[in-house]
Amino acid sequence: MAALAIGFVLAVLIDQRVRAESLLRSVFLYPFSMSFIVTGLAWRWLLDPTLGIQKLLHEMGFVDAKFDWLVRQDRVIYCLVIAAVWHASGLVMAIMLAGLRGVDPELWKAARVDGLPPWRVYLQVIVPILGGSFATATVLLATSVVRLYDLSVAMTNGGPGMASEVPAKFVMDHLFERGNLGLATAAATSMLITVAAVVVPFLYWQSRRRGGRSLA
């Protein structure tokens, strides 16, 4: 949800025909062009209490400041979330921006005539129109979460303890390190069913949508 919200906001800002639009698009899309390994290593360095943000705060004089989420079992999962959202928001922005550029300009003219504030136009008109874009982004994000492996290994290797263990890492560990083929297969099958539960309804909805358009 965070990646969807951030990506949509970024798309709305860029859609205002701002200066250096091409540069901004490239900057926001750049994290997605990086592998999860590179993303994980970069965020691991930033969040490391002895190297990153916490050390910077101490050097600035905030000696009591703490930002040790990466080594805390109750907070480490949020570090993965922050890195994953940073990585995926650019993709969502690109999808939403393509949808926004396809909105009929006459809708905006009609909204101005009616005196509607921009936030109401986005909330009540634009967001429903971008239903397909939101669905596409949601499916891509959901499947990415299920198969997430590289980021967890690069940032925490599942630690501390098993606090940042993810399904894909569970499968790989039991398959290659522990040789438990049965448990790894069962976990992989559960992941496949989870992905299918998201993707199949989306594909069915898309086919019905295309069928309705062709009949029209």
WOQUICOR-V935367 format. One record per residue. N is the residue number from 1. PHI is phi in degrees with one decimal (none if undefined). NEAR is the number of other ideal C-beta (glycine too) atoms within 8 Angstrom. Layout:
n: <N & N>
phi: <PHI & PHI>
near: <NEAR & NEAR>
//
This chain:
n: <1 & 2 & 3 & 4 & 5 & 6 & 7 & 8 & 9 & 10 & 11 & 12 & 13 & 14 & 15 & 16 & 17 & 18 & 19 & 20 & 21 & 22 & 23 & 24 & 25 & 26 & 27 & 28 & 29 & 30 & 31 & 32 & 33 & 34 & 35 & 36 & 37 & 38 & 39 & 40 & 41 & 42 & 43 & 44 & 45 & 46 & 47 & 48 & 49 & 50 & 51 & 52 & 53 & 54 & 55 & 56 & 57 & 58 & 59 & 60 & 61 & 62 & 63 & 64 & 65 & 66 & 67 & 68 & 69 & 70 & 71 & 72 & 73 & 74 & 75 & 76 & 77 & 78 & 79 & 80 & 81 & 82 & 83 & 84 & 85 & 86 & 87 & 88 & 89 & 90 & 91 & 92 & 93 & 94 & 95 & 96 & 97 & 98 & 99 & 100 & 101 & 102 & 103 & 104 & 105 & 106 & 107 & 108 & 109 & 110 & 111 & 112 & 113 & 114 & 115 & 116 & 117 & 118 & 119 & 120 & 121 & 122 & 123 & 124 & 125 & 126 & 127 & 128 & 129 & 130 & 131 & 132 & 133 & 134 & 135 & 136 & 137 & 138 & 139 & 140 & 141 & 142 & 143 & 144 & 145 & 146 & 147 & 148 & 149 & 150 & 151 & 152 & 153 & 154 & 155 & 156 & 157 & 158 & 159 & 160 & 161 & 162 & 163 & 164 & 165 & 166 & 167 & 168 & 169 & 170 & 171 & 172 & 173 & 174 & 175 & 176 & 177 & 178 & 179 & 180 & 181 & 182 & 183 & 184 & 185 & 186 & 187 & 188 & 189 & 190 & 191 & 192 & 193 & 194 & 195 & 196 & 197 & 198 & 199 & 200 & 201 & 202 & 203 & 204 & 205 & 206 & 207 & 208 & 209 & 210 & 211 & 212 & 213 & 214 & 215 & 216>
phi: <none & -63.9 & -64.5 & -62.5 & -64.7 & -65.2 & -61.8 & -66.8 & -62.1 & -61.7 & -64.3 & -63.2 & -64.0 & -69.2 & -68.7 & -81.3 & 58.0 & -72.6 & -69.3 & 55.7 & -60.3 & -61.3 & -64.2 & -63.9 & -60.2 & -65.5 & -63.4 & -71.3 & -84.1 & -56.8 & -56.9 & -69.8 & -74.5 & -85.3 & -71.7 & -63.7 & -63.6 & -63.7 & -59.3 & -62.6 & -66.0 & -63.7 & -72.6 & -62.4 & -67.5 & -64.1 & -95.0 & -65.7 & -60.0 & -94.0 & -128.5 & -99.1 & -60.3 & -62.5 & -63.3 & -62.3 & -63.3 & -64.5 & -68.2 & -82.5 & 108.3 & -89.7 & -69.3 & -93.9 & -69.6 & -129.8 & -144.2 & -108.8 & -58.3 & -64.6 & -110.9 & -109.2 & -64.0 & -85.4 & -125.0 & -62.4 & -64.1 & -69.5 & -64.7 & -62.6 & -63.7 & -59.6 & -64.7 & -67.1 & -65.5 & -59.6 & -71.3 & -94.8 & -60.8 & -64.0 & -62.9 & -61.4 & -58.4 & -63.7 & -64.7 & -67.8 & -64.5 & -61.6 & -66.5 & -63.3 & -70.5 & -93.5 & -74.6 & -63.0 & -59.5 & -63.9 & -64.2 & -67.3 & -63.5 & -64.8 & -65.4 & -66.7 & -62.5 & -76.2 & 75.8 & -77.1 & -68.5 & -55.8 & -64.0 & -71.3 & -63.8 & -64.0 & -72.3 & -98.6 & -118.0 & -70.3 & -59.2 & -61.0 & -64.6 & -87.8 & -56.1 & -63.9 & -66.1 & -64.4 & -64.7 & -61.7 & -63.2 & -63.5 & -63.6 & -62.3 & -68.2 & -63.8 & -67.2 & -65.5 & -64.6 & -64.9 & -94.9 & -63.1 & -141.8 & -58.1 & -63.0 & -64.1 & -65.3 & -68.9 & -85.8 & -135.5 & 54.7 & 85.7 & -93.2 & -67.0 & 67.2 & -123.0 & -67.0 & -115.8 & -68.2 & -120.1 & -55.2 & -64.2 & -68.3 & -58.4 & -63.7 & -64.0 & -62.9 & -73.4 & -79.7 & -101.0 & -90.6 & -103.4 & 65.5 & -93.2 & -64.1 & -63.9 & -67.0 & -63.2 & -66.0 & -62.5 & -66.7 & -64.2 & -65.0 & -61.9 & -64.6 & -62.3 & -64.5 & -62.2 & -64.9 & -62.5 & -63.5 & -91.2 & -75.8 & -60.6 & -59.9 & -64.9 & -63.6 & -64.5 & -62.7 & -64.9 & -66.9 & -64.3 & -65.4 & -64.6 & -62.5 & -63.8 & -67.3 & -67.0 & -68.5 & -68.1>
near: <4 & 7 & 13 & 12 & 8 & 12 & 17 & 11 & 8 & 14 & 15 & 11 & 8 & 13 & 9 & 6 & 4 & 8 & 3 & 6 & 9 & 6 & 7 & 10 & 12 & 8 & 7 & 12 & 12 & 9 & 11 & 9 & 5 & 10 & 6 & 12 & 10 & 9 & 15 & 15 & 10 & 9 & 13 & 12 & 9 & 8 & 13 & 11 & 12 & 5 & 6 & 11 & 8 & 13 & 11 & 8 & 10 & 10 & 6 & 6 & 5 & 7 & 5 & 4 & 8 & 6 & 10 & 9 & 10 & 13 & 7 & 9 & 7 & 5 & 10 & 16 & 8 & 8 & 15 & 15 & 9 & 9 & 13 & 13 & 11 & 10 & 13 & 13 & 14 & 14 & 12 & 17 & 17 & 11 & 13 & 17 & 12 & 9 & 13 & 12 & 7 & 5 & 11 & 4 & 6 & 6 & 11 & 9 & 8 & 8 & 11 & 8 & 6 & 6 & 4 & 8 & 5 & 7 & 6 & 9 & 13 & 10 & 8 & 7 & 11 & 11 & 10 & 7 & 8 & 12 & 8 & 9 & 11 & 11 & 10 & 10 & 15 & 10 & 11 & 10 & 12 & 10 & 11 & 10 & 8 & 11 & 9 & 14 & 11 & 10 & 15 & 17 & 11 & 12 & 16 & 13 & 6 & 12 & 9 & 9 & 5 & 6 & 12 & 14 & 8 & 11 & 10 & 12 & 12 & 10 & 12 & 11 & 10 & 11 & 11 & 6 & 7 & 7 & 6 & 8 & 7 & 6 & 8 & 12 & 8 & 8 & 12 & 9 & 8 & 9 & 13 & 8 & 8 & 9 & 12 & 8 & 8 & 12 & 10 & 8 & 8 & 11 & 8 & 8 & 9 & 9 & 8 & 8 & 9 & 8 & 8 & 8 & 7 & 6 & 5 & 4>
//
